[in-house]
Amino acid sequence: MKQNIIVVLITAIVTIAGTYAVTNNQNDTVYLTSETSTPTDNTEETISREEIAEDTDPTEVPDIEEDVDQTLSTKTDLGVNDKDIELIKSYYKKIGNRDELQEAYDMKLDPSVSYETFQTWYAGAQSITPSKFIRTSDNRYEFQVSFLDIENSSNQRYYVIMDVIGNKLKTISSTQITSKQIDEQTKYTDNLTAQIGWQNGSMFVEITKNGRTTQIEGTETATGVGVFQNFFNPRFVADGQYLMYDTGGWEYYGYTVYDVQRNKIVFSAGGRNGNFTNDNQFFYDCSESGLATGASQVLEVPSFKSLYSADMYIHECLYFNQGSGDFAFTSVDFETNEEFQVTKNIYEL
């Protein structure tokens, strides 16, 4: 039974279709279209949640020296070579796949450890991705790596120096990072900002009001997914009254709503579709059922008390008009196996 549940959960990550919203500025309608997706990884300019280097056992990295520049901010960037970057990315991608570890090992120039030792380092790799590349000489690159290890329940980051020699890679050094890092930041006013970052293996969400910073949530305090949880895409909504941010993990994707004035989380849900009406009186949430329980619900603001909840299978979230309050979704009659559309208006419930 336990094995069956694990299979279902892993399958859900690969197959569940997320939804994303595209706003039409003329009619305030948010069209909710389906797309197979996983939580978005950050670009090369932003550290995501997946990376590491080797030739040094990642569980036994050397102590960080005080003069080591962990942010790469003072390095002279000679401009990256796309071919070299793709080779490095390919190497880490093979490690992340785990069944391609031998191919990754074969990409190393004069490896200093046996393949058996190399295997032990990455046996629990759930995700591993290099980012923030800087080329400091003709063939030398410095970058950061995030390494999510499911066997050891760890989420670590490393500062790596690597040489690209032909089609081979040689790791010069790998140093574990412990300093606080800000991955994403959003600003509403000079006195109201929010940031998502990482420190000592934990992701966190912070809000800064009038110079005072408070942590809203961290992976060490988050429920359900622990070290496998990631936070991203922070944004202030409803005239700065609320902060929303997305959450994702090995078996989960959702979002959270934080009340800026009351200093507390007031709502969280699975899926991607949640937004306020233009007058900030109501909040609409829609998530497609898939292998999990779906929802199409309307909540009163600021209490977030439920005013409407569709007691049916949600096949597809179609749209939500923030101005008029119209929303629509489709469901399925399982007796006839026919799909049908439901259209309602928030102000007429």
C-alpha positions in Angstrom: 0.0 0.0 0.0 2.8 2.4 1.0 4.6 1.7 -2.3 1.4 2.4 -4.3 1.0 5.7 -2.7 4.6 6.7 -3.4 4.1 5.7 -7.1 1.0 7.8 -7.3 2.6 10.9 -5.7 5.7 10.7 -8.0 3.4 10.2 -11.0 1.4 13.3 -10.0 4.5 15.5 -10.1 5.3 14.5 -13.6 1.7 14.5 -15.0 -0.5 17.0 -13.1 -1.3 20.0 -15.3 -0.7 23.3 -13.7 -2.5 26.4 -14.9 -1.3 29.9 -15.5 -3.1 33.2 -15.9 -2.9 35.6 -18.7 -4.6 39.0 -18.0 -6.6 40.9 -20.6 -6.1 44.6 -19.6 -9.2 45.7 -21.5 -11.8 43.5 -19.6 -9.9 42.4 -16.5 -10.5 38.8 -17.5 -7.9 36.3 -16.4 -8.0 33.3 -18.8 -7.0 30.1 -17.0 -5.4 27.8 -19.4 -3.8 24.4 -18.8 -0.2 23.5 -19.3 1.9 20.6 -18.1 4.3 22.2 -15.8 6.5 22.0 -12.7 7.6 24.9 -10.5 9.6 27.2 -12.6 13.4 27.1 -12.1 15.2 30.4 -11.9 17.4 31.6 -14.7 21.2 31.7 -14.7 21.0 35.1 -13.0 19.0 33.7 -10.0 20.0 30.7 -7.9 17.2 28.1 -8.1 16.9 25.1 -5.7 19.1 22.5 -7.4 22.9 22.2 -7.7 26.5 21.0 -6.7 30.0 20.0 -7.9 32.3 17.1 -7.1 35.9 16.0 -6.8 35.2 17.0 -3.2 32.7 14.8 -1.3 29.6 17.1 -1.0 29.0 15.9 2.5 32.6 16.8 3.5 33.3 20.1 1.9 36.1 22.3 3.3 35.4 25.1 5.7 34.6 28.4 3.9 37.4 30.9 4.2 36.4 34.4 5.1 37.9 35.9 2.0 36.0 33.6 -0.4 33.6 35.6 -2.5 30.5 33.5 -2.4 28.3 35.8 -4.4 30.8 36.2 -7.3 30.0 39.9 -7.2 33.6 41.1 -7.5 34.8 38.7 -10.2 35.8 39.9 -13.6 33.4 38.3 -16.1 35.0 37.7 -19.5 31.7 36.7 -21.0 30.5 33.1 -21.0 30.9 30.6 -23.9 27.5 29.1 -24.6 29.0 25.9 -25.7 31.0 25.5 -22.4 27.9 26.4 -20.4 25.8 23.8 -22.1 28.5 21.2 -21.5 28.5 22.0 -17.7 24.7 22.0 -17.6 24.6 18.7 -19.4 26.9 17.2 -16.8 24.7 18.3 -13.9 21.6 17.2 -15.7 23.0 13.7 -16.1 23.8 13.6 -12.4 20.2 14.8 -11.6 18.8 12.0 -13.7 20.8 9.5 -11.7 20.5 6.7 -14.3 23.0 8.7 -16.3 25.7 8.9 -13.6 28.1 6.8 -15.5 27.9 9.2 -18.5 28.4 12.2 -16.2 31.5 10.5 -14.6 32.9 9.9 -18.1 32.7 13.6 -18.8 35.3 14.3 -16.1 39.0 14.8 -16.9 41.2 12.6 -14.8 38.7 12.0 -12.0 40.3 11.9 -8.6 37.8 9.3 -7.2 36.4 6.0 -8.4 33.0 5.7 -10.0 31.8 3.9 -7.0 32.6 6.8 -4.7 31.1 9.2 -7.3 27.9 7.2 -7.1 27.6 7.5 -3.3 27.9 11.3 -3.5 24.9 11.6 -5.8 22.7 8.6 -4.9 20.0 10.8 -3.4 20.1 13.6 -6.0 16.6 14.9 -6.5 17.7 18.0 -8.4 21.0 19.6 -9.1 21.5 22.7 -11.3 24.3 25.2 -11.9 23.6 29.0 -12.1 25.3 32.4 -12.0 28.1 31.6 -14.4 31.2 33.8 -14.6 34.2 33.1 -16.9 37.4 34.2 -15.2 39.9 32.9 -17.8 39.8 31.3 -21.3 38.4 28.0 -20.0 37.7 28.5 -16.3 34.2 29.1 -14.9 33.0 30.0 -11.4 29.3 29.4 -10.6 26.9 28.3 -7.9 25.2 25.0 -7.5 22.1 24.0 -5.5 21.9 20.4 -4.5 18.6 18.8 -3.3 19.4 15.5 -1.7 16.3 13.4 -0.9 18.2 10.7 0.9 19.8 13.0 3.4 16.9 15.5 3.4 19.3 18.4 2.6 19.1 21.4 0.4 22.7 22.8 0.0 24.5 25.3 -2.2 28.0 25.3 -3.4 30.5 27.7 -4.9 32.3 25.9 -7.7 35.4 26.5 -9.8 35.6 24.3 -12.9 37.7 24.1 -16.1 36.4 23.2 -19.5 39.0 21.3 -21.4 37.8 20.3 -24.8 34.7 18.2 -24.1 35.9 17.3 -20.6 35.4 19.0 -17.2 37.7 19.3 -14.3 36.5 20.5 -10.9 39.1 22.8 -9.3 37.2 23.4 -6.1 33.8 23.0 -4.4 33.0 25.0 -1.3 29.8 24.9 0.7 27.9 28.2 1.0 26.5 29.2 4.3 25.8 32.9 3.9 22.3 34.2 3.5 21.3 34.7 -0.2 18.3 36.6 -1.7 17.0 34.9 -4.8 13.9 37.1 -5.5 12.7 40.5 -4.3 9.6 42.5 -5.0 9.0 46.2 -4.0 5.7 47.9 -3.5 7.1 51.1 -2.0 10.4 52.1 -0.5 9.0 51.1 2.9 7.4 47.8 1.8 9.3 45.0 0.2 9.4 41.2 0.3 12.1 38.7 -0.5 12.6 35.0 -1.0 16.0 33.5 -0.2 18.1 30.7 1.2 20.3 30.2 4.2 22.0 27.1 5.7 19.8 24.7 3.7 16.5 26.4 4.3 14.3 28.5 2.0 12.5 31.5 3.5 10.0 34.3 2.7 10.5 37.6 4.4 8.7 40.9 4.4 10.3 44.3 5.3 8.0 47.1 6.5 9.5 50.4 7.5 12.9 48.9 7.8 11.9 46.0 10.0 12.2 42.5 8.5 10.0 39.6 9.5 10.2 36.0 8.3 6.7 34.8 7.1 7.6 31.2 6.4 10.6 28.9 6.1 11.2 25.3 5.0 12.0 24.5 8.6 8.5 25.7 9.7 6.5 24.8 6.6 4.1 21.9 6.8 3.8 18.9 4.5 6.9 19.0 2.4 9.7 20.3 4.6 13.1 20.5 2.9 11.5 19.8 -0.5 9.5 23.0 -0.5 10.5 26.0 -2.5 9.1 29.5 -2.5 9.1 31.8 -5.5 7.4 34.6 -7.5 6.5 37.0 -4.6 4.1 39.9 -5.6 2.1 42.5 -3.8 -1.6 42.5 -4.7 -4.8 44.3 -3.8 -3.2 47.8 -3.6 -0.4 46.4 -1.4 -2.7 45.0 1.2 -1.6 41.4 0.6 1.6 39.6 -0.4 1.2 36.4 -2.6 3.9 33.9 -3.4 4.0 30.5 -5.0 5.1 27.3 -3.3 6.3 24.1 -4.8 7.9 20.9 -3.8 8.5 17.3 -4.7 4.8 16.5 -4.5 3.1 19.8 -4.4 2.4 23.1 -6.2 0.3 26.0 -4.7 0.3 29.5 -3.5 0.0 31.5 -0.3 -1.7 34.8 0.6 -0.3 36.9 3.5 -2.1 39.8 5.1 0.4 42.7 5.2 -1.5 44.7 7.9 -2.5 41.8 10.1 0.9 40.1 9.7 -0.4 36.6 9.1 -1.1 34.0 6.4 -4.8 34.2 5.6 -5.1 31.7 2.8 -3.2 29.0 0.9 -4.3 26.6 -1.8 -3.0 24.1 -4.4 -2.8 25.1 -8.1 -2.0 28.4 -9.6 -5.2 30.4 -9.9 -6.1 32.8 -7.2 -6.9 36.5 -7.4 -8.9 39.4 -6.0 -11.7 41.3 -7.6 -10.8 44.8 -8.6 -12.7 46.3 -5.6 -10.7 43.9 -3.3 -14.0 42.7 -1.7 -13.7 39.1 -2.8 -11.1 36.4 -3.6 -11.5 33.7 -6.2 -9.6 30.5 -6.2 -9.7 27.7 -8.8 -7.6 24.6 -9.1 -8.2 21.6 -11.4 -8.8 18.2 -9.8 -6.3 16.0 -11.6 -5.2 13.4 -9.1 -5.9 15.7 -6.3 -9.0 17.5 -5.0 -9.9 20.5 -7.1 -11.7 23.7 -6.1 -13.7 26.6 -7.4 -14.4 28.9 -4.5 -15.2 32.4 -3.6 -14.0 33.9 -0.3 -15.0 37.2 1.4 -12.3 39.7 2.1 -10.7 40.4 4.6 -12.1 37.4 6.6 -11.5 34.9 3.8 -14.7 33.2 4.8 -16.0 30.9 2.1 -19.1 32.2 0.3 -19.2 29.6 -2.4 -17.5 26.3 -3.1 -18.3 24.1 -6.1 -19.0 20.6 -4.8 -18.0 18.8 -8.0 -15.0 17.6 -10.1 -13.1 20.6 -11.6 -11.9 19.5 -15.0 -10.6 22.9 -16.3 -10.5 26.4 -14.8 -11.5 28.7 -17.7 -11.5 32.3 -16.7 -12.1 34.9 -13.9 -13.1 38.5 -14.7 -11.7 40.7 -11.8 -13.9 43.6 -12.8 -17.3 42.0 -13.4 -16.8 39.0 -11.1 -17.7 36.4 -13.7 -15.9 33.1 -13.5 -16.2 29.8 -15.3 -14.9 26.2 -15.2 -15.8 22.9 -16.6 -16.8 19.7 -14.9 -17.7 16.1 -16.0 -20.9 14.1 -15.6 -19.3 10.7 -14.8 -22.6 8.9 -15.5 -22.7 10.1 -19.2 -19.0 10.9 -19.4 -19.9 14.3 -20.8 -18.2 17.6 -20.0 -20.2 20.7 -19.1 -19.5 24.3 -18.3 -20.4 26.2 -15.2 -20.5 30.0 -15.3 -21.3 32.2 -12.3 -20.9 35.8 -11.0 -19.4 36.5 -7.6 -21.7 39.5 -7.0 -24.8 37.3 -7.6 -24.0 34.4 -5.2 
